[in-house]
Amino acid sequence: MSQAATKIKELLAAIPAATRRKAEKFPVREAEETDKGNWVAFVDDGAESYDVQLSISKGNLLQHTCDCGKLDADGFCLHQLAVLLHISTG
């Protein structure tokens, strides 16, 4: 999925507290930067595991995908937010 660049700091600041708490509960496994700015991770959601991919450059989220198919109106899912929070906290 291709989107316009989104400032990660602005995106994370705009996450409602309840949504943030939900995203923080998902275990993020094997989060690694495969190439400069390209991240791949697996996020466990109960018995399911989803593949999340993020493309980041200079603090901007350029592209993001998740194979869960549960995107909100802004094009994000909790799994993508979980990975963003995981990466942003080191």
C-alpha positions in Angstrom: 0.0 0.0 0.0 1.4 3.4 -0.9 0.5 6.5 1.0 1.6 10.1 1.3 4.4 10.6 3.8 3.2 10.9 7.4 5.3 12.4 10.2 5.7 9.6 12.7 5.8 11.9 15.7 2.5 13.5 14.7 0.9 10.1 14.0 2.0 8.7 17.4 0.9 11.9 19.2 -2.6 11.7 17.5 -3.3 8.1 18.6 -6.1 8.1 21.2 -5.0 6.7 24.6 -7.4 3.7 24.3 -6.0 2.7 20.9 -2.4 3.2 22.1 -3.1 0.8 25.0 -4.5 -1.8 22.7 -1.6 -1.6 20.3 1.0 -1.7 23.1 -0.5 -5.1 24.2 0.5 -6.9 21.0 3.8 -8.7 21.2 6.1 -7.6 18.4 8.6 -10.2 17.3 11.6 -10.2 15.0 11.4 -6.4 14.3 14.4 -5.8 12.1 15.5 -3.2 9.6 16.2 -5.2 6.5 17.5 -2.2 4.5 18.0 1.4 5.5 14.5 2.6 6.6 12.7 -0.7 5.7 11.3 -2.6 8.7 9.7 -6.0 8.9 8.1 -7.4 12.0 5.7 -10.1 13.1 2.9 -9.0 15.5 1.0 -11.6 17.5 -2.7 -11.2 17.9 -4.1 -14.1 19.9 -3.5 -17.3 17.9 -2.7 -15.2 14.8 0.5 -13.6 13.7 0.6 -10.8 11.1 3.4 -9.6 8.9 4.0 -5.8 9.1 6.2 -3.8 6.8 7.1 -0.2 7.2 9.2 2.2 5.1 10.6 5.1 7.0 12.8 8.0 5.9 13.8 11.1 7.9 11.0 10.7 10.5 8.4 10.1 7.9 6.4 7.0 7.4 6.4 6.5 3.6 4.6 3.1 3.2 3.0 0.6 5.5 1.4 -2.8 5.1 -0.1 -5.5 7.3 -1.7 -8.7 6.1 -4.5 -8.5 8.7 -6.9 -6.6 6.5 -8.3 -4.6 9.5 -7.3 -1.1 8.5 -9.1 1.9 10.0 -10.4 4.9 8.0 -6.8 6.4 8.1 -5.4 3.2 6.6 -3.7 1.9 9.7 -4.2 -1.1 11.9 -3.3 -1.8 15.5 -0.5 -4.1 14.3 1.2 -1.3 12.4 0.8 1.0 15.3 2.3 -1.7 17.6 5.4 -1.9 15.4 5.7 1.9 15.2 5.5 2.2 19.0 8.0 -0.6 19.3 10.5 1.1 17.0 10.0 4.5 18.4 10.8 3.3 22.0 14.0 1.7 20.9 
